[in-house]
């Protein structure tokens, strides 16, 4: 922790005492916590905190849950201390408001209104958000089958897009360091990260796939519709289902549905809600439900603790 002390002195002008927790105190924590983290006490500006030294690689959601376990055990707010962390993972921690210190690099302590970055290093700006075809390509690679080793024409045929659209999508991924292109004439994709790491990297660049919604009264029997929204959330997690039926359809499909069995209603008045997506959910759907990662993007900004827990469950259950 010497490097941390030097960093705190140089940035905040303080020399706080850092004390390790006694062995009998650590018994309040599960073994899987004490095996992955060190825990020490520190006082910053008259407030007590626990410095949680992260020993191994982690996912944002897993770290957040473990920090909450430690906080609850001692009724003291926590600060993750990490020796090295990629820029996109730092952004994930900040997005989730997880306090952390990377000695010599960055300090994010929202409880103390402190957000310091390494002096002289201008942080990279996030690239422009993904277009639907680019997002769809990644979703397919992450959940259906790997797209590595397939030329761009082959990818276009698999995904149902024209070659020009896939070329633009691939060059976006290449220019944002998400993938590399291999080959001279017949180019193929190569991803340097595991699927879980890739998801962590790209999630902030992705958008909610829902373009617009319509409500109807009646009933549907259409194989081109896939259960979505709360119905899908209940399918993938322990959350209770909704009485409203939710369906996702491909772009433009709402123009051709309707009839005697399905009458359009005012917003929130029908028993059926149909979401028109920015990309076709068909290739990603499983057992009549939209894919779990697109569903995650639909709900990730909802300020509801039950939904947050359901989304964590969804991510943890994915077989990467």
URPEKA-V297671 format. One line per field, one symbol per residue. burial: + if it has 24 or more other C-alpha atoms within 12 Angstrom, else -. A space follows every 10 residues. Layout:
burial->???
This chain:
burial->+--++-++-- -----+---- --------+- --++--++++ ++-+---+++ ++++---+++ ++++-+++++ +----+++++ ++--+-++++ ++++-+++++ +++++++++- -----++--- ---------+ ++++++++++ ++++--++-- +++-++-++- +---+++-++ +++--+-++- +-----++++ +---++-+++ ++++++++++ --+++++-++ ---+++++++ +++++++--- ---+++++++ +-++--+--- -+-+------ ++++++++++ +++++--+++ ++++++++++ ------++++ +++++-----
